[in-house]
Amino acid sequence: MSIYIQNFKKFRPLLGELIARDIKTKYRKSVLGVLWTLLNPLFMMIILSVVFSNLFKFDVEYFPVYLLSGQLIFNFYSEATTASMSAIMDNGPLLKKIYVPKYLFVLSRVFSSTINLLASFTALILVMLAMRVELHYTVLLVPIPLIFIVLFSLGVGLILSAITVKFRDIMHLYSVFVTALMYLTPVIYPMSILPAWLTPIVKLNPITNILQMFRNVMIYNSLPSIASMTIAIVECSIMLVFGLYVFYKNQDDFILYI
């Protein structure tokens, strides 16, 4: 373990450069640049709020805040894991020339998405202030669900980056999976409208637990329950350990496919 820690410290400056490069690449030739991470969720919130709060009459207090909080968590998961899929392939030329710990490329994609997550969180705070939603002391616990979603997404990203190197079709299939997953996550709708047979399925979705924990501390002035914390710790640990296992088991063969 000490060898891995020393190796990470040695290449930590490179990780910072990779994160900066990923952010610059994403907003290259963009006039507003990183400001889009604030504007994009705000625009989507306005559109979806008008549609769902009026068309479907969801009885949710401060629905725009409810919606934006759901977007914040799920969009991060989608962005981080989707970007991680191509992390190894996009850096193939570099991997063929010099030795670099391959997991750094996945880390850089997830961490650059985390920076966007923090910017989106700023947008959520602004919306809450504009709508006069009370900020409770439980907001101080927001890092807990955010850390959970980052770790869970990292585990998924490691798996996707490893298997996509060999099976490129995963890139196309995953977009369909993410769309289905969004509808199985209470991003737009409240859990109360779900039929009895669908509720357990939505609750089995790991993102649902993290999202509810985030909303509880952010909006509803509620502390995370021991049960939800335990479930999140177990799910994130399993996904991260499994992701590391799959990645390290396959990383020696990456050079053959990139």
N, C-alpha and C positions, 0 to 999 in steps of 0.2 A: 504493500500500500504506500509506503514512504517513497518508493520509486515513482509511482504515478503522481504523487503530490509534487515531488521535485520536478518532474517532467512538465507538469502543468505550470508551475512557477516559471520555468524556463521559457515557455512559449506564451505566457500571459500577455506580454506586449503585442504579440501577433494577434491574439484574440481581439484586443482592442482595435487593432487596425482592420480586422475582418468585419467587426461590427460597424465601424465607421464607413467602410466600403459598401456594405449592404445597404445602409441608410442612404448614402449618396447615390447609389445605383437606382434605388427605388424612386427617388425624387429628382433624378437627373432631368434637366431641361424643363423642370416645373417652376412656374413663376412663384407660386405660393409655398412650394417646398413642404417642409414638415407641418406647416399650418394646416395642410389637408387632413392630418390626423385629428384635428379638432373639428374642422368643417364637415368632413364626410359623415361621421356619426350624427352630427347635429342635423344635417340635411335629411339623412335617412330617418331619423327620429321624427322629424316634422311630417314627412310623407306618410310613414307608417302610423303615426298617431292619428292623423286625419282620417286615414282609411279605416283602421281597426276600432278606434274609439267611437266613430260615428256610424260606420257601416255595420259593425258587429256588436256595438253597444257593450263593450266590456266594462263591467262595473268594478273598475280598479282606481282607487284614489291616486292622484298624481300619475296617471298612466304614462305620460312622456318620460318621467323619471324611471318608472318600472321598466319601460321598453328599452331605454338607453342603457340601463344597468345590465339587462340581458344581452344586448348587443355587445357591450364592452367585453363581457366574459367569453361569449361564444365566438365573436369575431377574432379575438386574440387566439383562441384555440385553432380556428380555421386558418388564420394567417400563418401562425407559427409552424403548424404541422405541414401545411401545403408548401411553405418555403423550404422546410427541412428536407422534403422529398428529393429535391434536385441539388441539395448541398454538395454531395460528393461528385455528382456528374459535372456540375458547373465548374468545379475546381480540379477536374481531371488533369489538365495540363500541368498544374502546379505539383500535384501528387506524383506525377511521372518524373519530375525533375529533382525534387528535394524531399527529405523526410520531414513530414509535419504530422503531428497526432491528428488522425482523421476526424475524431469526434469534435475538434475545435470548429470545424465548418458547420456542424449541426448546432453547436452551442451559439455560434455567432448569429445564425438565423433566428434562433429562439430569443436570444438577448436583444437583437435589434427589434424584434416584434414586441418585446417587453417595454422598450422605450416608447413605441407607439401606444402600448397599453396605458402607460402613465400619462401620455398626452390625452388619450381618450378619457381617462379618469378626471383630468382637469376639466374637460368639457362637461362631464357629469356634475361636477361640483358647481360649475357655472349655471347649469340648468336648474339645479336644486336651489341655488340662491335666487335665481330669477323667478322661480315659482314659489318662493318663500317656504320651501320645505325645510323643516327644522333639522339641523345637524346635531345629532346626539353624541354623547361621549363614546358610544360604541364604534363610531367612525374610526377611532384610534386602532381598532382591531382589524381594519380593512387589509393590512398586509397578510393576514393569515389566509383568507381565501385566495388572494392574489398569488401567494407563494405556492399554494396547492395547484392552481391552474397552470402555473409556469412549470412545475415539476411534472405534472401529468402530461402536458404537451411535449415536454422534452423527451419523456419516455416514448410517447407515440412517434415523435419525430425521429428518434434513433432507429426505431423499427422500420419506419417508412423509408428513410434514407438508405438503409441496408438492403431492403428487398427491391427497391426501385432500380438500383444499379443493375440487377439481373432481369427484372421484369418491368419493362417500361410501361406496360399497359396499366400498371397501378396508378400512374399519374392521371389517367382518364377515368378510371373507376372510382378513384378517391373523391373526385368532385361530386359524383352522384351520391356517394356515401355521406359526405358532409351535408348535402342538401337534405337527405333523409334524416340525418342526425339533428339538424336544426329543428325540424318539425317534431322530433321526439325530445326536445328540450324546451322548457317553458320560457322561451325568449319573448314571444309576442303575446301568448295567451296565459291566463291564470290557471293554476292547477284545478281550480274548482269547477271549470267547465268540462273537464275530461270525463268520459264515461268510466264506469267502475272497472271495466276490463282493461282499459288503457292506462289507468293511473299507475299500477305496479310496474308496467313496462317503462314508463317515463322515469319513474323513481330508480329503476335499475341503471339508468344512464348516469355514469359518474359525474358528468358535467352538471347534471341537475342538482346534485347535492352541493357542489361548490357554488353554483349560481344562487341557490337558496340561502346559503350561508352568507354570501356577499350581500344579498338584498337585506337579510336580517340585520346585519351590523350597519349597513349603509342607510337604509330607509326606515326599518321597523323598530329600531332601538332594542334589538334582541340579541343576547349573547349566544354564540354558537353552542349547541348542545353537546354533551359528551359523546352521544351516539353519532352525530354528524361529523364531529372531529375525528372520532375513531375510524369511521368508514372512510373519510377522506385520506387519512394517514395510510390506511391499509391499501386503498386503491392506488394512491400515488406511489407508494413504495413498491407494490407489485409491478406496476407499469414501468417504473424507472429501472428496477432490477432486471425485468424481462427485456426492456429496451437495450440496456447495456450488454446483456447476454447475447442477444441477436446481433447487435452491432459488432462486438468483439469476435464473435464466432465467424463472421463473414468478412471482416475488414481486410484480411490478407488476400482475398480474391477480388477486391475492388479493381485493382490494377488491370485485371484481365478483361474487364467489361467497359471501363471508361475510355 
